Amino acid sequence: MKAVIYARYSCSGQREESIEGQIRECTEYAKRNDIQIVGTYADKAKTGKNDNRFNFQRLISDSSKNLFDIILVWKLDRFARNKYDSAHYKHLLSKNKIRVVSATEMISDSPEGALMESLLEGMAEYYSLELAVKVERGQIENALKGCFNGGTVPLGYRINKERRFEIDHMTAPFVLKAFELYDSGSTMKEITEYLKSKGVKNNRGTPMTLNTVSNMLTNRRYIGEYSYKHVFLPDGIPAIISKELFERVQRKIAINRKSPAKHKAQEDYILSTKLYCGTCMTYMVGESGTSQNQTIYRYYKCLSSKRKRGCDRKAVKKDWIEDIVIEMIMKLIWDDALIERLTDLVMKEQANECTAVPLLKNSLRKLRKQSQM
């Protein structure tokens, strides 16, 4: 019999050694039972409550290649802590004549063994759910005391031994300065450059960015507010910024957010990134220029030409090209024969149910999650 080992540990206080121990016990089991190990799959710091595990999915995919007969796990809860996932994937494996075998839980192939396996899986899911409830209860208790519950510590604070927020007197003055600068008319970009010039870094040790400054200027923790789920403490942590300064900054942020939108509305390029250059097939974007008599002229220009990448296509007037496109669209809209054909095609496509699309969307969603880890 050929087998592969699947090992996993979650992030709740376990380490690399957990994987090594699981592999060691599975290897010893294989030796005792004359089973040949042909590979190992391991997921590190991944919960078993869902199937969003890269090497687990790779294992399931490889099961169709007839490379092994058994998947060896230290305990069944390493394979899955969710009864649905466990049943679903074991069913898929059974089609490929592959069994999941626990190296430490003696389960026979009899009906009694099937019952025991079901009980163990149910206990694993119960333990996982109970642990989640206890963790959340503990975090709520921490929140009621104003204690740190994890996550990113805002610039200007540090966490003491009692897990409480306290002011970091090295960085808090820069937070105050950032609020004062914005209140006096500085832009977020100017504040970002100021903080960079002073060598200020966020609590992760990376340089300040425009996004970091934007989040900082809207973070209500700086006025002492502490919130976690439904727990709210108005004076739960030490304040760095006065409420008056904070509210002035929020009003100015709201005004400045609306200002760019009004400016963009004056130069609304409805074909931007939808119009393509006939020479190089790069999309065209809007741009404007002002003459000596202060007349504003608007155009669409090829992005390659705009960035001087070799295309010599000249810009086209905005109003002229937009009028042509709108005229063509109106002709299509009023073409009854065309609308009838399009309607028939849509109805025909809706009648042809495609079972592959949901599966492909699910796979794409999982791949995106994996790429973010």
C-alpha positions in Angstrom: 0.0 0.0 0.0 1.2 3.5 -0.8 0.4 6.4 1.4 0.9 10.2 1.7 1.0 12.0 5.0 -1.2 15.1 5.6 -0.2 17.2 8.5 -1.6 20.5 9.8 -1.5 22.9 12.7 -3.6 25.9 13.4 -2.3 29.2 14.7 -3.5 28.8 18.2 -0.2 28.4 20.1 1.2 25.6 17.9 4.5 25.7 16.0 6.6 24.1 13.3 7.3 21.2 15.7 3.7 20.2 15.6 4.2 19.3 11.9 7.3 17.3 12.7 5.7 15.4 15.4 2.7 14.5 13.3 4.9 13.3 10.4 7.0 11.2 12.8 4.1 9.4 14.3 2.5 8.8 10.9 5.8 7.4 9.6 6.1 5.0 12.6 2.6 3.8 11.9 3.4 3.2 8.3 6.5 1.1 9.2 4.5 -1.0 11.6 1.8 -1.7 9.0 4.1 -2.2 6.0 2.9 1.0 4.2 5.2 2.9 1.8 5.2 6.7 2.3 5.5 8.4 -1.1 4.9 12.0 -0.2 4.0 14.6 2.5 1.6 17.5 2.4 1.5 20.1 5.2 -0.4 23.2 5.9 1.1 25.6 8.5 -1.0 27.9 10.7 -4.2 27.0 8.9 -7.5 26.2 10.6 -9.3 22.9 9.9 -12.7 24.6 10.2 -12.7 25.3 6.4 -11.1 23.9 3.3 -9.2 27.1 2.5 -5.8 25.3 2.7 -3.4 25.3 -0.2 -1.7 22.0 0.3 -5.0 20.3 1.3 -6.5 21.3 -2.0 -3.3 20.1 -3.8 -3.7 16.8 -2.0 -7.3 16.4 -3.1 -6.3 17.3 -6.7 -3.5 14.7 -6.7 -5.8 12.0 -5.4 -7.0 11.5 -9.0 -3.5 10.6 -10.3 -3.4 7.1 -8.8 -0.2 8.0 -6.9 -1.3 6.7 -3.5 -4.0 4.5 -1.8 -4.1 6.0 1.7 -3.9 9.5 3.3 -2.3 9.1 6.7 -3.1 11.7 9.4 -2.0 12.0 13.0 -5.7 12.4 14.0 -8.9 12.8 12.0 -9.2 16.4 13.1 -6.0 17.2 11.1 -8.0 16.4 7.9 -11.0 18.5 8.8 -12.8 20.0 11.9 -16.0 20.5 9.9 -18.3 17.5 9.4 -19.5 18.7 6.1 -16.0 19.2 4.7 -14.9 15.9 6.1 -17.8 14.0 4.5 -17.6 15.9 1.2 -13.9 15.3 0.6 -13.9 11.7 1.9 -16.7 11.1 -0.7 -14.5 12.5 -3.4 -11.5 10.4 -2.3 -13.7 7.3 -2.1 -14.4 7.7 -5.9 -10.6 7.4 -6.4 -10.5 4.4 -4.0 -8.5 6.4 -1.4 -9.0 6.1 2.4 -8.2 8.5 5.2 -6.5 6.7 8.0 -5.7 8.0 11.5 -2.3 6.9 12.9 -3.3 7.3 16.6 -7.1 6.6 16.6 -7.8 2.9 16.2 -10.8 2.8 13.9 -11.9 -0.4 12.1 -13.6 -0.8 8.8 -16.7 -2.2 10.5 -20.0 -0.4 10.9 -18.9 0.2 14.5 -15.8 1.8 13.2 -17.8 4.1 10.9 -19.9 5.2 14.0 -16.7 5.8 16.0 -15.2 7.9 13.2 -18.4 10.0 13.0 -18.3 10.5 16.8 -14.7 11.6 16.6 -15.4 14.1 13.8 -18.4 15.5 15.8 -16.3 15.9 18.9 -13.6 17.7 16.9 -16.1 20.2 15.5 -17.7 20.6 19.0 -14.2 21.3 20.4 -13.5 23.9 17.7 -16.8 25.7 18.2 -16.5 25.6 21.9 -13.0 27.0 21.7 -14.2 29.9 19.5 -16.9 30.8 22.0 -14.4 30.8 24.9 -12.0 32.9 22.9 -14.7 35.5 22.0 -15.9 35.5 25.6 -12.3 36.2 26.8 -11.9 39.0 24.2 -15.2 40.6 25.3 -13.9 40.6 28.9 -10.7 42.2 27.7 -12.6 44.8 25.9 -14.7 45.7 28.9 -11.4 46.4 30.7 -10.0 48.4 27.8 -7.3 45.8 27.1 -5.7 45.2 23.7 -7.3 42.4 21.7 -4.8 42.1 18.9 -4.4 43.8 15.6 -2.3 46.8 14.6 -1.4 49.2 17.4 -2.0 52.8 16.2 1.0 55.1 15.9 1.5 57.0 19.1 0.5 54.1 21.4 2.2 51.0 22.8 0.9 48.1 24.8 2.1 47.6 28.3 2.5 44.4 30.3 -1.1 44.6 31.5 -2.2 44.6 27.8 -3.4 48.1 28.1 -2.9 51.1 25.8 -0.4 53.7 26.9 0.9 56.7 25.1 4.3 56.3 23.4 5.9 59.6 24.1 8.4 59.2 21.2 5.8 59.0 18.5 2.6 60.6 20.0 3.9 64.2 19.3 4.1 63.4 15.6 0.5 62.2 15.7 -0.6 65.5 17.3 1.5 67.4 14.8 -0.2 65.6 11.9 -3.6 66.6 13.1 -2.5 70.2 13.6 -0.9 70.4 10.2 -4.1 69.2 8.5 -6.2 71.6 10.6 -4.0 74.4 9.4 -4.5 73.5 5.7 -1.7 71.0 4.9 -2.7 68.2 2.6 -2.3 64.5 3.5 0.5 64.2 1.0 2.4 67.1 2.6 1.9 65.5 6.1 3.1 62.1 4.7 6.3 63.8 3.4 6.8 65.7 6.7 6.6 62.4 8.7 9.0 60.7 6.3 11.4 63.6 6.6 11.4 63.1 10.4 12.1 59.4 10.0 8.7 58.4 11.5 7.6 54.8 10.8 4.4 53.0 11.7 4.3 50.4 14.4 5.1 47.7 11.9 8.4 49.4 11.1 7.5 50.5 7.6 7.6 54.0 6.2 4.5 56.2 6.4 2.2 56.2 3.4 -0.7 58.4 2.2 -3.1 55.6 3.2 -1.5 55.3 6.7 -1.9 59.1 7.3 -5.5 59.0 6.0 -6.4 56.2 8.4 -4.6 58.0 11.3 -6.5 61.2 10.8 -9.8 59.4 11.1 -9.0 57.0 13.9 -11.2 57.8 16.9 -8.9 56.0 19.3 -6.8 59.2 19.4 -9.6 60.9 21.3 -9.7 58.0 23.8 -12.5 55.9 22.3 -12.2 52.2 22.6 -14.5 49.9 20.6 -14.6 46.2 20.1 -17.7 44.5 18.6 -20.6 45.7 20.8 -18.3 47.1 23.5 -17.8 50.9 23.5 -15.8 52.8 26.1 -15.7 56.6 25.4 -12.6 57.1 27.6 -11.2 53.5 27.5 -7.7 54.5 26.4 -5.5 57.6 27.0 -6.3 60.4 24.5 -3.6 62.0 22.3 -5.9 64.5 20.5 -8.5 66.8 21.9 -12.1 66.1 20.7 -12.3 69.7 19.3 -9.3 69.3 17.1 -10.4 65.8 16.0 -13.9 67.1 15.0 -12.4 70.1 13.1 -10.2 67.7 11.1 -13.1 65.4 10.3 -15.1 68.3 8.9 -12.2 69.4 6.7 -11.7 65.9 5.5 -15.4 65.7 4.5 -15.2 69.0 2.6 -11.9 68.0 0.8 -13.4 64.7 -0.2 -16.2 66.4 -2.0 -14.0 69.0 -3.7 -12.1 66.6 -6.0 -15.4 65.0 -7.0 -16.8 68.4 -8.2 -13.6 69.0 -10.2 -13.8 65.7 -11.9 -17.5 66.3 -12.7 -16.4 69.4 -14.7 -14.2 67.2 -16.9 -16.2 64.0 -17.2 -14.5 61.9 -19.9 -17.2 59.2 -20.5 -15.0 57.2 -22.9 -11.8 57.1 -20.8 -10.3 53.6 -20.9 -13.1 52.6 -23.2 -11.7 54.2 -26.3 -8.7 52.5 -27.9 -6.0 53.9 -30.1 -6.3 52.7 -33.8 -2.5 52.6 -34.1 -1.2 50.7 -31.0 -4.5 49.5 -29.5 -3.6 51.1 -26.1 -6.6 52.7 -24.4 -7.1 56.4 -24.5 -7.5 58.7 -21.5 -8.8 62.2 -21.1 -6.6 65.3 -20.8 -7.0 69.0 -21.0 -5.1 72.1 -21.8 -5.5 75.9 -21.4 -4.8 78.4 -24.1 -3.3 81.8 -23.7 -6.8 83.4 -23.5 -7.7 80.8 -20.7 -9.9 78.7 -22.9 -9.9 75.1 -21.8 -9.6 72.4 -24.5 -10.3 68.8 -23.8 -9.0 65.7 -25.7 -8.6 62.0 -25.6 -5.0 60.9 -25.9 -3.4 57.5 -26.5 -1.7 56.4 -23.2 1.4 55.2 -25.1 1.6 58.6 -26.8 1.0 60.4 -23.6 3.8 58.4 -21.9 6.1 58.7 -25.0 6.3 55.0 -25.7 6.6 55.2 -29.4 3.0 55.8 -30.6 2.6 58.9 -32.8 -1.3 59.0 -32.8 -2.5 62.6 -32.2 -5.1 63.4 -29.6 -8.8 63.7 -30.7 -11.2 66.3 -29.5 -13.4 65.2 -26.7 -16.7 66.6 -27.9 -16.2 65.4 -31.4 -15.5 61.7 -30.6 -18.1 61.5 -27.8 -20.8 62.9 -30.2 -19.9 60.2 -32.8 -20.0 57.4 -30.2 -23.3 58.6 -28.7 -24.8 58.9 -32.2 -23.9 55.3 -33.0 -25.3 54.0 -29.7 -28.6 55.8 -30.3 -28.8 54.1 -33.7 -28.3 50.7 -32.1 -30.8 51.4 -29.4 -33.5 52.2 -31.9 -32.7 49.3 -34.2 -35.7 47.0 -33.3 -34.3 44.1 -35.3 -31.0 44.1 -33.5 -32.7 44.4 -30.1 -34.9 41.4 -31.0 -31.8 39.3 -31.9 -30.0 40.3 -28.7 -33.0 39.4 -26.7 -33.2 36.0 -28.3 -29.5 35.4 -27.6 -29.9 36.4 -24.0 -32.9 34.1 -23.5 -31.1 31.3 -25.2 -28.0 31.7 -22.9 -30.2 31.8 -19.8 -31.8 28.5 -20.9 -28.4 26.8 -21.2 -27.5 26.2 -17.5 -23.8 26.1 -17.1 -22.6 24.0 -14.1 -18.9 24.8 -14.7 -19.2 28.5 -13.9 -20.0 28.2 -10.2 -17.1 25.7 -9.8 -14.7 28.0 -11.6 -15.9 31.0 -9.6 -15.3 29.0 -6.4 -11.8 28.0 -7.5 -11.0 31.6 -8.4 -12.2 32.8 -5.0 -10.0 30.2 -3.2 -6.9 31.1 -5.4 -7.4 34.8 -4.6 -7.6 34.1 -0.9 -4.4 31.9 -1.1 -2.5 34.6 -3.0 -3.3 37.1 -0.2 -1.7 34.8 2.5 
